[in-house]
Amino acid sequence: MLQQKYSQYLEKILIGLLLLTIFNVFIDVLLRYVFSNSSIALQELEWHLFSSLFLLSIGYTLQADAHIRVDVFYAKFSPKKQALLNLVGLTIFVLPISLLSAYYGFDFAYQSFLLSEQSGDPGGLTHRFIIKSMISVSFILTIISALIFARKNYKVLAQ
């Protein structure tokens, strides 16, 4: 139940970010080609939204078991061997990388906040720490997704 609500919540966030990205690109194109006007802030917002969408999709993809593997071998394994391989992969790769990225991403965003870092381009976005904080947020969500995925695989092993 909690897993389903988490997945639905993450889906809504990703859909919202995708719609915002599409709308932002539409407005940027409209301004540029219809009104011969351009906004640095809108262009920067495009990559901020896309980056957030990409980063948050990591945890969602893992939780939905849609991540990339060497399926040539994996598909031939029994469900218990697949579950064991998933748990080993989570333990060796996903959790350590996610923990390190979340930890160092926090300091990265915090330093940006302390420096009041902003775009180097005139008319660009301020508050650069917001996009930098998405690194930690995404990897914290990836850790949560990994724990849900691990629980699902442990249940398969326990049968």
C-alpha positions as CSV (number, residue, x, y, z in Angstrom):
1,M,0.0,0.0,0.0
2,L,2.7,2.4,1.0
3,Q,4.7,1.3,-2.1
4,Q,1.8,2.1,-4.4
5,K,1.2,5.6,-2.9
6,Y,4.9,6.4,-3.1
7,S,4.9,5.3,-6.8
8,Q,1.8,7.3,-7.6
9,Y,3.3,10.4,-5.8
10,L,6.5,10.1,-7.8
11,E,4.5,9.6,-11.0
12,K,2.5,12.8,-10.4
13,I,5.7,14.8,-9.7
14,L,7.3,13.5,-12.9
15,I,4.2,14.2,-15.0
16,G,4.0,17.7,-13.5
17,L,7.7,18.3,-14.4
18,L,7.2,17.0,-17.9
19,L,4.2,19.3,-18.4
20,L,6.1,22.3,-17.0
21,T,9.0,21.5,-19.3
22,I,6.7,21.3,-22.4
23,F,5.0,24.5,-21.4
24,N,8.3,26.3,-20.8
25,V,9.7,25.2,-24.2
26,F,6.4,26.2,-25.9
27,I,6.6,29.7,-24.4
28,D,10.3,30.1,-25.2
29,V,9.7,29.1,-28.8
30,L,6.7,31.4,-29.1
31,L,8.6,34.3,-27.7
32,R,11.6,33.7,-29.9
33,Y,10.0,33.0,-33.3
34,V,6.7,34.9,-33.1
35,F,7.7,37.9,-31.0
36,S,11.5,37.9,-31.9
37,N,12.2,38.1,-28.1
38,S,14.2,35.7,-26.0
39,S,14.6,35.1,-22.3
40,I,17.8,33.7,-20.7
41,A,15.8,32.8,-17.6
42,L,13.4,30.7,-19.7
43,Q,16.2,28.9,-21.5
44,E,17.9,28.1,-18.2
45,L,14.7,27.0,-16.7
46,E,14.4,24.4,-19.5
47,W,17.6,22.7,-18.5
48,H,16.7,23.0,-14.8
49,L,13.3,21.3,-15.4
50,F,14.9,18.7,-17.6
51,S,17.6,17.9,-15.1
52,S,15.1,17.6,-12.3
53,L,13.0,15.3,-14.5
54,F,16.0,13.1,-15.3
55,L,17.2,13.0,-11.7
56,L,13.9,12.1,-10.2
57,S,13.3,9.5,-12.8
58,I,16.2,7.4,-11.4
59,G,14.3,6.4,-8.3
60,Y,11.0,5.9,-10.1
61,T,12.6,3.7,-12.8
62,L,14.3,1.5,-10.1
63,Q,11.1,1.3,-8.0
64,A,9.1,0.3,-11.2
65,D,11.8,-2.3,-12.0
66,A,12.3,-0.7,-15.4
67,H,16.0,0.0,-15.2
68,I,18.6,-1.4,-17.6
69,R,20.3,-4.7,-17.0
70,V,22.0,-7.3,-19.1
71,D,18.6,-9.0,-19.9
72,V,20.2,-11.6,-22.1
73,F,21.3,-13.4,-19.0
74,Y,18.9,-12.1,-16.5
75,A,15.8,-13.2,-18.4
76,K,17.0,-16.9,-18.3
77,F,17.4,-16.9,-14.5
78,S,14.7,-18.2,-12.1
79,P,12.8,-15.6,-10.1
80,K,14.8,-16.5,-7.0
81,K,18.1,-16.0,-8.8
82,Q,16.8,-12.7,-10.3
83,A,15.8,-11.5,-6.8
84,L,19.2,-12.5,-5.4
85,L,21.0,-10.7,-8.3
86,N,18.8,-7.6,-7.7
87,L,19.7,-7.6,-4.0
88,V,23.4,-8.0,-4.7
89,G,23.3,-5.2,-7.2
90,L,21.4,-2.9,-4.8
91,T,23.9,-3.6,-2.0
92,I,27.1,-3.2,-4.1
93,F,26.1,-0.5,-6.5
94,V,22.9,1.4,-5.9
95,L,23.0,2.1,-2.2
96,P,26.6,3.1,-1.9
97,I,26.5,5.4,-4.9
98,S,23.2,6.9,-3.8
99,L,24.4,7.5,-0.2
100,L,27.5,9.2,-1.4
101,S,25.7,11.3,-4.0
102,A,23.0,12.4,-1.5
103,Y,25.7,13.2,1.1
104,Y,28.0,15.2,-1.1
105,G,25.1,16.7,-3.1
106,F,23.8,18.3,0.1
107,D,27.1,20.1,0.7
108,F,27.2,21.1,-2.9
109,A,23.8,22.8,-2.7
110,Y,24.5,24.2,0.8
111,Q,27.7,25.9,-0.5
112,S,25.7,27.3,-3.4
113,F,23.1,28.7,-0.9
114,L,25.8,30.3,1.3
115,L,27.4,32.0,-1.7
116,S,24.0,33.1,-3.1
117,E,25.1,31.5,-6.4
118,Q,23.2,32.6,-9.4
119,S,23.5,32.4,-13.2
120,G,26.6,34.0,-14.8
121,D,24.4,35.2,-17.7
122,P,22.6,38.6,-17.5
123,G,18.9,37.9,-16.9
124,G,19.6,34.3,-15.8
125,L,18.1,32.5,-12.9
126,T,19.0,33.3,-9.3
127,H,19.0,30.8,-6.4
128,R,21.1,28.1,-8.2
129,F,21.1,26.1,-4.9
130,I,17.6,24.9,-5.8
131,I,18.7,22.9,-8.8
132,K,21.8,21.7,-7.0
133,S,19.6,20.4,-4.2
134,M,17.8,18.2,-6.6
135,I,20.9,15.9,-6.6
136,S,20.4,15.1,-3.0
137,V,16.6,14.9,-3.2
138,S,16.8,12.5,-6.2
139,F,19.3,10.2,-4.5
140,I,17.3,10.1,-1.3
141,L,14.3,9.1,-3.3
142,T,16.5,6.5,-5.1
143,I,17.4,5.1,-1.7
144,I,13.8,4.9,-0.7
145,S,13.0,3.2,-4.0
146,A,15.9,0.8,-3.5
147,L,14.6,-0.2,-0.1
148,I,11.1,-0.8,-1.6
149,F,12.7,-2.8,-4.4
150,A,14.8,-4.8,-2.0
151,R,11.8,-5.6,0.1
152,K,10.0,-6.9,-3.0
153,N,13.0,-9.0,-3.9
154,Y,13.4,-10.3,-0.4
155,K,9.8,-11.5,-0.4
156,V,10.5,-13.5,-3.6
157,L,13.6,-15.1,-2.0
158,A,11.6,-15.9,1.2
159,Q,9.0,-17.9,-0.7
